[in-house]
Amino acid sequence: MAEVRILDRFAPADVHAVRRLAASVEASTGVPPFGETTWLGLSDGGTRHDLGLAVGAPDGRLHGYAHAAEHRTGAWSLEAATTGSTSELSLLLAEAVVAIGAHGGGEVTLWVHAPRDSDDAAARTAGFMPSRDLLEMRVPLPLAAAPTWPHGVTVRTFVPGVDDDRWLAVNNRAFADHPEQGGWDHATLARRMTEDWFDPAGFVLAFAGDELAGFCWTKLHPPEPPVEPLARGEIYVIGVDPDHQGTGLGRALVTAGLASLAARGTTVGMLFVDADNRSAVGLYGALGFTTHRIDRAYVRAIGR
């Protein structure tokens, strides 16, 4: 493998090179190799706690890239892709392990989208063990069903600057043990609200009296042919305060979020859910969702 460059700042040329690599990998496999965490880190130019590991080719193109993001102290996410062999991916992951260790180490979650046997092998070679599977589920829109709200619940859309505090409180209660969605702060929320896709009209809040009981935050993805010829509407985050679980509010919020997406013109609804969250997977299946793709998280601890 060629020399690995460690990046903690990302110039526009770096971002362009990673996008070109990602497009090449997706054209070959049919699956995008990087998710939101990597693209947020790259677009911020390195203002977050992010590291990039770039492997170049003689013509200046990348043929390997890994992105590590420390979203909380000692808690890292990692994604990696190469256009080469399984052994090259293993070596890139090994270099990422060293770089993360040099920056404090901690618990690292490696995400692989639609993993193949070779990806499993590369992850294990680098010391990562399978931890959990994440299902991408999809459903045709519009749904026939309309939301049925529990008695006394009122609904409106999110107002930036007004609802931030109450939403953060409910989100962090609902996802207290979740490695990515829990522990959000104002800066995390504000960063998402600067994204081009952010639309308060697609951010549904449900109240029981004056108390925020749950929410459904949606996101529109434009068509990306040839792999994704149609626009997709994603339930980006859905949560119910623990005090209001078991009331039917979750089902109503899902249905309302999908209705919001359909009203904005998309015919494909999607979401991500942990495979071992049987109640949520069962709910989505009852609404017509089917599994489109499986992503996998691998974990390992890295010392300083």
C-alpha positions in Angstrom: 0.0 0.0 0.0 1.2 3.5 -0.8 2.1 6.0 1.9 -0.8 7.1 4.1 -1.3 10.8 4.7 -3.0 11.8 8.0 -5.3 14.8 7.6 -6.8 16.8 10.5 -7.8 19.7 8.1 -9.7 19.1 4.9 -9.1 21.4 1.9 -11.6 21.5 -0.9 -9.2 19.3 -3.0 -9.3 16.7 -0.3 -13.1 16.6 -0.2 -13.2 16.4 -4.0 -10.7 13.5 -4.0 -12.8 11.6 -1.4 -16.0 12.2 -3.3 -14.4 10.8 -6.4 -13.2 7.7 -4.6 -16.6 7.2 -3.0 -18.3 7.5 -6.5 -15.9 4.9 -7.8 -16.5 2.5 -5.0 -20.3 2.9 -5.3 -20.2 2.4 -9.0 -18.4 -0.9 -8.4 -20.4 -2.2 -5.4 -23.8 -0.4 -5.7 -23.4 0.8 -2.1 -22.1 4.2 -0.8 -19.0 3.6 1.4 -19.4 6.7 3.6 -22.3 8.0 5.6 -23.3 11.3 7.2 -20.6 11.4 9.9 -17.8 11.3 7.3 -19.4 13.9 5.0 -20.1 16.3 7.9 -16.5 16.0 9.1 -15.2 16.7 5.6 -17.5 19.6 5.0 -16.5 21.3 8.3 -12.9 21.4 7.1 -11.7 19.7 10.2 -13.3 21.9 12.8 -14.7 18.9 14.6 -12.5 16.1 16.2 -11.9 14.3 12.9 -9.0 12.5 11.2 -8.7 11.4 7.6 -6.3 8.8 6.3 -5.7 9.2 2.6 -3.9 6.7 0.3 -2.9 8.2 -3.0 -2.1 6.9 -6.4 0.6 8.1 -8.8 -2.0 10.1 -10.8 -3.1 12.0 -7.7 -6.3 10.1 -7.2 -7.1 8.4 -4.0 -7.4 4.6 -3.9 -8.1 4.4 -0.2 -9.6 6.6 2.5 -10.6 6.2 6.1 -12.4 8.8 8.3 -12.4 8.8 12.1 -14.6 11.1 14.1 -14.6 11.5 17.9 -18.2 12.4 18.6 -17.7 12.2 22.4 -14.5 12.0 24.4 -13.1 8.5 23.9 -15.9 7.5 21.5 -15.0 7.3 17.8 -16.8 6.4 14.6 -14.7 5.0 11.7 -15.5 4.4 8.0 -13.0 3.2 5.4 -13.0 2.2 1.7 -10.4 1.3 -1.0 -10.6 0.4 -4.6 -8.0 -2.3 -3.9 -7.9 -5.7 -2.2 -9.1 -6.9 1.2 -5.5 -6.8 2.4 -5.2 -3.1 1.5 -8.4 -2.4 3.4 -7.0 -4.3 6.4 -3.8 -2.3 6.2 -5.8 1.0 6.0 -7.8 0.0 9.1 -4.6 -0.9 10.9 -3.2 2.6 10.1 -6.4 4.1 11.4 -6.1 2.2 14.6 -2.6 3.7 15.1 -3.8 7.2 14.3 -6.7 7.0 16.7 -4.4 5.7 19.4 -2.1 8.6 18.8 -5.0 11.0 19.4 -6.1 9.5 22.7 -7.7 6.2 21.7 -11.0 5.0 23.1 -13.9 2.9 22.0 -14.1 2.8 18.2 -17.1 1.8 16.1 -16.3 0.8 12.5 -19.3 1.1 10.2 -19.5 -1.0 7.0 -22.4 -0.5 4.6 -23.8 -3.8 3.1 -20.8 -5.8 4.3 -19.4 -8.6 2.2 -17.4 -11.6 3.6 -14.2 -9.7 2.6 -15.3 -6.7 4.7 -15.9 -9.0 7.7 -12.4 -10.5 7.2 -10.7 -7.1 6.9 -12.5 -5.8 10.0 -11.5 -8.9 12.0 -7.9 -8.7 10.8 -7.7 -5.2 12.2 -9.1 -6.3 15.6 -12.7 -5.3 15.1 -15.5 -7.6 16.2 -19.2 -7.5 14.9 -21.4 -5.6 17.4 -24.7 -4.8 15.8 -26.6 -4.7 12.5 -28.5 -1.6 11.2 -31.4 -2.2 8.8 -32.2 0.3 6.1 -36.0 -0.3 5.6 -38.1 1.2 2.8 -41.8 1.6 2.0 -43.8 3.0 -1.0 -45.5 6.3 -0.4 -48.1 7.5 0.2 -49.3 5.2 2.9 -53.0 4.4 3.0 -53.2 4.9 6.7 -53.5 8.4 8.4 -52.0 9.1 11.8 -54.2 8.3 14.8 -53.1 10.4 17.7 -53.5 9.4 21.4 -56.1 11.4 23.3 -55.0 14.9 24.2 -52.0 15.0 21.9 -51.5 18.1 19.7 -49.1 18.4 16.8 -47.1 21.2 15.2 -43.8 21.6 13.4 -40.4 22.5 15.0 -39.5 26.2 15.4 -35.7 26.7 15.4 -34.6 28.8 18.4 -37.8 28.1 20.3 -37.9 24.3 20.5 -34.2 23.6 20.7 -34.0 23.0 24.5 -37.1 20.9 24.9 -36.2 18.8 21.8 -32.6 18.1 23.1 -34.0 17.1 26.5 -36.5 14.6 25.0 -34.0 13.3 22.4 -31.4 12.6 25.0 -33.9 10.9 27.3 -35.2 8.7 24.5 -31.7 7.8 23.3 -29.9 7.8 26.7 -28.0 4.6 25.8 -27.6 5.1 22.1 -24.0 5.5 20.9 -24.7 8.0 18.1 -28.0 9.7 18.8 -27.7 10.2 22.6 -25.9 13.0 24.3 -26.6 15.7 21.7 -25.9 19.3 22.6 -26.8 22.7 21.1 -23.8 22.6 18.8 -24.7 19.2 17.4 -28.3 20.3 16.7 -27.2 23.6 15.2 -24.8 21.9 12.9 -27.6 19.7 11.5 -29.8 22.8 11.0 -27.2 24.4 8.7 -27.5 21.5 6.3 -29.1 22.2 2.9 -31.7 19.4 3.5 -32.9 20.8 6.9 -36.6 21.9 6.6 -38.6 22.6 9.8 -41.8 21.8 7.9 -40.6 18.1 8.0 -39.9 18.1 11.7 -43.1 17.0 13.5 -43.5 17.6 17.3 -46.2 15.9 19.4 -47.2 17.6 22.7 -49.2 16.2 25.7 -50.4 19.5 27.2 -47.3 21.8 27.2 -44.9 18.8 27.4 -43.0 17.6 24.3 -43.9 13.9 24.2 -42.3 12.8 20.9 -41.0 13.9 17.5 -40.4 12.7 14.0 -37.6 14.5 12.0 -37.5 13.8 8.3 -35.0 14.4 5.5 -35.3 14.5 1.7 -32.6 12.9 -0.4 -32.5 14.0 -4.1 -32.2 11.3 -6.9 -28.7 10.0 -7.4 -28.8 8.0 -10.6 -28.0 5.4 -11.6 -28.0 3.7 -8.2 -30.8 5.8 -6.7 -33.0 7.1 -9.6 -35.8 8.3 -7.3 -35.9 10.9 -4.5 -36.2 9.3 -1.1 -37.8 10.6 2.1 -36.0 9.5 5.3 -37.3 9.4 8.8 -34.1 10.8 10.1 -34.8 10.6 13.8 -37.9 9.5 15.6 -38.2 9.5 19.4 -40.8 9.2 22.1 -40.1 10.4 25.7 -39.9 7.4 28.0 -42.9 8.7 30.0 -45.1 8.5 26.8 -44.0 5.1 25.4 -46.6 2.4 25.0 -49.4 4.9 24.1 -49.4 4.4 20.3 -47.6 7.7 19.9 -44.6 6.1 18.0 -46.9 4.6 15.3 -48.7 7.9 14.9 -45.4 9.8 14.6 -44.1 7.4 11.9 -47.3 7.7 9.9 -47.2 11.5 10.2 -43.6 11.7 9.2 -44.3 9.6 6.1 -47.3 11.7 5.2 -45.1 14.8 5.4 -42.6 13.2 3.1 -45.3 12.2 0.6 -46.8 15.7 0.7 -43.4 17.0 -0.4 -43.4 14.8 -3.5 -41.4 11.6 -2.7 -42.7 8.1 -3.4 -40.1 6.2 -1.4 -39.9 6.3 2.4 -36.9 5.0 4.3 -35.4 4.8 7.8 -32.6 3.0 9.7 -33.3 0.9 12.7 -31.2 -1.5 14.9 -31.9 -5.1 13.9 -32.3 -6.1 17.5 -35.0 -3.4 18.2 -37.7 -6.0 17.6 -40.6 -3.8 18.6 -39.6 -1.0 16.2 -38.8 -3.5 13.4 -42.2 -5.1 13.9 -44.0 -1.7 13.8 -42.3 -0.8 10.6 -43.0 -4.1 9.0 -46.7 -3.7 9.9 -46.7 -0.4 8.1 -45.3 -2.0 4.9 -41.6 -1.5 5.3 -39.2 -4.1 4.0 -35.4 -4.4 4.5 -33.5 -2.8 1.7 -29.9 -3.0 3.1 -28.0 -4.1 6.2 -25.1 -2.1 7.6 -22.9 -3.5 10.3 -21.0 -2.0 13.3 -17.8 -3.5 14.5 -16.1 -2.4 17.7 -12.7 -2.5 19.4 -11.0 -0.6 22.2 -7.8 1.3 21.3 -5.3 2.4 23.9 -3.5 5.6 23.8 
